[in-house]
Amino acid sequence: MDFLRFLAQHRTPAGEAVFQFFTYFGQELLIILILCLIYWCLHKKLAYQIGLTFFASGLLMQILKIAFRIPRPWILDPEFEAVASAVTAATGYSFPSGHTQAATALFGTLALFFKKTWQKVMCVFLFLAVGFSRMYLGVHTPKDVLVSMALTLLIVFGISRLISYMETHHVPSSLIGIILALCSVFTAVFAFVFLKCQLIEAKYAADCFKAAGAGIGFALSWYLEHTCLNFENKVPLKKQTLKFVVGICVTAVLEFGFKYVIGDGLLLGGLRYFIIVFWAICLFPMLDKKFSWGFFSFPSKSQS
């Protein structure tokens, strides 16, 4: 807390605006937006690696949050004041930092992918900036940020090595999906047990169910896309642009519309996240193949 108090003493309106901007790079919606852009339009294999890292590390963070149940800084110290604009989005337990995890999963994976030094430096700077912004705004302690960043980086490097190993040794990629699905189910069961034992409130268990639903959706989509679709991004720029706009609009309707219609309970919240991920990864290209919209290209039967 001493470091947070030091930062709080040196806050300025300009500094708050700058670090509020950087914290957006760890927001779930922005991560999903970038992931969809890469997956639908740019580099499907890279998007799979980012998605796997993002969802796997997210599951771990949710388990740690309810296992340790560490409150936010302003609850630990009632005299401490976080930046008000950042508090509204700071839901759930404090340890470890979810924004830091999300940014590190995305930009850490991109740092491994990019070849040029300036690109790598920019990616590292962004996830470091997100982590620091969470402390500057007063919504996370250094421990929250550093543990989240360290664990996520381990997953970033681990998944990168795992994918390379599986490609080299011709291990079926469906194995990754199975492991992710099992981890997702474990997370949901873990949260349900904690809820029934009255160790956590329903709203904290709901976050775990959302992460589990997203993980299962990604795992199932991974398998179906590889076995039934195997689309390519080789379409004209005009189609790419229209595809991204249509895809994001439907994703937004599923995100906000479903939440309004079915609510945000345990199972329904998990179902909503499952549907959103399944739509983005599998259902969108599947419908395109069936109705020949031309948003994606597919190998001919002789090539598949």
C-alpha positions in Angstrom: 0.0 0.0 0.0 2.9 2.4 0.6 3.7 2.5 -3.1 0.0 3.2 -4.0 0.0 6.0 -1.5 3.2 7.4 -3.0 1.5 7.4 -6.5 -1.7 8.9 -5.1 0.3 11.8 -3.7 1.7 12.6 -7.1 -1.4 12.1 -9.2 -2.4 14.9 -11.6 -5.4 15.3 -13.8 -3.2 14.9 -16.9 -1.6 11.8 -15.4 -5.0 10.3 -14.6 -6.2 10.9 -18.1 -3.1 9.3 -19.6 -3.2 6.2 -17.4 -6.9 5.9 -17.8 -6.2 5.7 -21.6 -3.6 3.0 -21.1 -5.8 0.9 -18.9 -8.3 0.6 -21.8 -5.7 -1.6 -23.5 -6.5 -4.2 -20.8 -10.3 -4.0 -21.2 -12.0 -7.2 -22.2 -14.0 -5.5 -25.1 -10.9 -4.0 -26.7 -9.0 -7.3 -26.4 -12.0 -9.1 -28.1 -12.1 -6.4 -30.8 -8.4 -6.9 -31.7 -8.6 -10.6 -31.5 -11.6 -10.7 -33.9 -9.7 -8.4 -36.3 -6.7 -10.7 -36.3 -8.8 -13.9 -36.6 -11.2 -12.8 -39.3 -9.0 -10.6 -41.4 -5.3 -11.0 -40.8 -3.7 -14.1 -39.3 -5.8 -17.0 -38.1 -3.0 -19.0 -36.6 -1.8 -16.1 -34.6 -5.3 -15.4 -33.4 -5.6 -19.0 -32.1 -2.4 -18.6 -30.1 -3.6 -15.3 -28.6 -7.0 -16.7 -27.9 -5.6 -19.8 -26.2 -3.3 -17.7 -24.1 -6.0 -15.2 -23.2 -8.6 -17.8 -22.2 -6.2 -20.1 -20.4 -4.6 -17.3 -18.3 -8.0 -15.9 -17.7 -9.2 -19.2 -16.1 -6.1 -19.2 -13.9 -6.7 -15.6 -12.8 -10.3 -16.4 -11.8 -9.3 -19.4 -9.8 -6.7 -17.4 -7.9 -9.1 -14.5 -7.3 -11.6 -16.7 -5.4 -8.9 -18.8 -3.8 -7.2 -15.9 -2.2 -10.2 -13.4 -2.0 -8.0 -10.3 -1.5 -10.1 -7.1 -1.4 -9.4 -4.0 -3.4 -6.9 -1.4 -2.0 -9.7 1.1 -0.8 -11.2 -1.8 1.2 -7.9 -2.8 2.6 -7.3 0.8 3.6 -10.6 2.8 4.0 -8.6 6.1 4.0 -7.1 5.3 0.6 -8.8 6.8 -2.5 -8.6 5.3 -6.0 -9.4 7.4 -9.1 -13.2 7.4 -9.2 -13.4 6.8 -13.0 -11.4 3.6 -12.7 -13.4 2.2 -9.7 -16.6 1.5 -11.7 -14.8 -1.1 -13.9 -12.8 -2.5 -11.0 -15.1 -5.4 -10.1 -14.3 -8.6 -8.3 -11.4 -9.4 -6.0 -8.1 -7.5 -6.4 -5.5 -10.3 -6.7 -4.4 -11.0 -9.4 -5.1 -8.2 -11.9 -7.4 -9.1 -14.7 -6.5 -6.1 -16.9 -2.8 -6.9 -16.6 -3.5 -10.5 -17.5 -5.5 -9.6 -20.6 -3.0 -7.1 -21.8 0.0 -9.4 -21.2 -1.7 -12.3 -23.0 -2.4 -10.2 -26.1 0.7 -8.0 -26.3 3.0 -10.6 -24.9 2.0 -13.1 -27.7 2.3 -10.3 -30.3 5.8 -9.5 -29.0 6.8 -13.1 -29.7 5.2 -13.0 -33.1 6.7 -9.8 -34.4 10.1 -9.8 -35.9 11.1 -6.1 -35.7 12.6 -4.8 -32.5 10.5 -1.7 -32.4 7.3 -3.8 -32.7 8.5 -6.0 -29.8 9.3 -3.0 -27.7 6.0 -1.4 -28.4 4.1 -4.6 -27.3 6.1 -4.9 -24.1 5.6 -1.2 -23.4 1.8 -1.6 -23.7 1.4 -4.4 -21.3 3.8 -2.8 -18.8 1.9 0.5 -19.2 -1.4 -1.3 -18.5 0.0 -2.9 -15.3 1.4 0.4 -14.1 -1.9 2.2 -14.9 -3.7 -0.1 -12.6 -1.5 0.9 -9.7 -1.5 4.6 -10.6 -5.3 4.6 -10.7 -5.3 2.9 -7.3 -7.3 -0.2 -8.2 -4.5 -2.8 -7.8 -1.5 -3.2 -5.6 2.0 -4.1 -7.0 1.5 -7.7 -5.9 -1.7 -7.9 -7.9 0.0 -6.6 -11.0 3.4 -8.4 -10.8 2.0 -11.8 -10.0 -0.6 -11.5 -12.8 2.0 -10.4 -15.3 4.5 -13.1 -14.3 2.0 -15.9 -14.5 0.6 -14.7 -17.8 4.1 -14.4 -19.3 4.8 -18.0 -18.3 1.6 -19.1 -20.1 2.6 -16.9 -23.1 5.9 -18.7 -23.4 4.5 -22.1 -22.5 1.8 -22.1 -25.1 4.2 -20.8 -27.7 6.5 -23.7 -27.0 3.6 -26.2 -26.8 2.2 -25.2 -30.2 5.7 -25.4 -31.8 6.2 -28.9 -30.2 2.8 -30.1 -31.4 3.5 -28.9 -34.9 6.9 -30.5 -35.0 5.8 -33.8 -33.6 2.4 -33.8 -35.5 0.3 -34.0 -32.3 -3.4 -33.4 -33.1 -4.4 -29.8 -32.3 -7.7 -31.0 -30.9 -5.7 -32.1 -27.8 -5.3 -28.4 -26.9 -9.0 -27.9 -27.1 -9.7 -30.9 -24.9 -7.3 -29.6 -22.2 -8.8 -26.1 -22.3 -12.3 -27.5 -22.1 -11.3 -29.6 -19.0 -9.7 -26.6 -17.4 -12.8 -24.6 -18.0 -15.1 -27.2 -16.5 -12.7 -27.4 -13.5 -12.9 -23.6 -13.0 -16.7 -23.7 -13.0 -16.8 -26.6 -10.5 -14.2 -24.9 -8.3 -16.3 -21.7 -8.2 -19.5 -23.7 -7.6 -18.0 -25.5 -4.6 -16.8 -22.2 -3.1 -20.2 -20.7 -3.6 -22.0 -23.7 -1.9 -19.5 -23.5 1.0 -20.4 -19.8 1.3 -16.8 -18.7 0.8 -17.7 -16.4 -2.0 -20.7 -14.4 -3.2 -22.6 -15.3 -6.4 -21.2 -12.4 -8.3 -17.7 -13.7 -7.9 -18.7 -17.2 -9.0 -20.4 -15.7 -12.0 -17.1 -14.3 -13.2 -15.7 -17.8 -13.1 -18.6 -19.2 -15.0 -18.2 -16.6 -17.7 -14.5 -17.5 -18.1 -15.5 -21.2 -18.2 -18.2 -20.6 -20.8 -15.7 -18.6 -23.0 -13.1 -21.3 -22.6 -15.5 -24.1 -23.6 -16.7 -22.0 -26.5 -13.2 -21.5 -27.7 -12.2 -25.1 -27.3 -15.3 -26.4 -29.2 -14.8 -23.8 -31.9 -11.2 -24.7 -32.3 -12.1 -28.3 -33.0 -15.0 -27.6 -35.3 -13.1 -25.0 -37.3 -10.1 -27.2 -37.8 -12.1 -30.3 -38.8 -15.1 -28.8 -40.7 -14.2 -25.4 -42.0 -10.5 -24.5 -42.1 -11.2 -21.1 -43.6 -8.7 -18.7 -45.1 -8.5 -14.9 -45.0 -7.8 -14.5 -48.8 -10.6 -12.1 -49.7 -10.6 -8.6 -51.1 -10.1 -5.6 -48.8 -13.7 -4.4 -49.3 -15.0 -7.8 -48.2 -12.6 -7.8 -45.3 -13.9 -4.5 -44.1 -17.5 -5.5 -44.4 -16.8 -8.8 -42.7 -15.3 -7.1 -39.7 -18.1 -4.5 -39.4 -20.8 -7.2 -39.7 -19.0 -9.6 -37.3 -18.4 -7.0 -34.6 -22.0 -5.7 -34.8 -23.4 -9.2 -34.3 -20.9 -9.8 -31.5 -22.0 -6.5 -29.8 -25.6 -7.5 -30.1 -24.8 -10.9 -28.5 -22.8 -9.2 -25.7 -25.2 -6.5 -24.7 -28.5 -7.9 -26.1 -28.2 -11.3 -24.4 -27.2 -9.7 -21.2 -30.3 -7.5 -21.2 -32.6 -10.4 -22.2 -31.3 -13.4 -20.2 -29.6 -11.6 -17.4 -26.2 -12.3 -15.8 -26.7 -15.3 -13.6 -24.3 -18.2 -13.1 -25.3 -20.6 -15.9 -26.8 -17.9 -18.1 -23.7 -15.7 -17.9 -21.6 -18.7 -18.8 -23.9 -19.5 -21.7 -23.8 -16.0 -23.0 -20.0 -16.0 -23.1 -20.0 -19.4 -24.7 -22.3 -18.2 -27.5 -20.3 -15.0 -28.1 -17.0 -16.9 -28.5 -18.6 -19.7 -30.5 -20.2 -17.2 -32.9 -16.9 -15.3 -33.4 -14.7 -18.3 -33.9 -16.9 -20.9 -35.6 -20.5 -19.9 -36.3 -19.7 -16.8 -38.4 -17.4 -18.6 -40.9 -19.8 -21.6 -40.8 -22.8 -19.5 -41.9 -20.6 -17.8 -44.5 -19.7 -21.1 -46.0 -23.4 -22.2 -46.0 -24.8 -19.0 -47.5 -21.8 -18.0 -49.7 -21.5 -14.4 -48.4 -17.9 -14.4 -49.5 -16.5 -13.1 -46.3 -14.1 -16.0 -45.9 -12.4 -18.3 -48.5 -12.5 -22.1 -48.1 -10.3 -24.8 -49.7 -11.9 -26.8 -52.4 -12.7 -30.5 -51.6 -9.7 -31.6 -53.6 -7.4 -29.4 -51.4 -9.1 -30.4 -48.0 
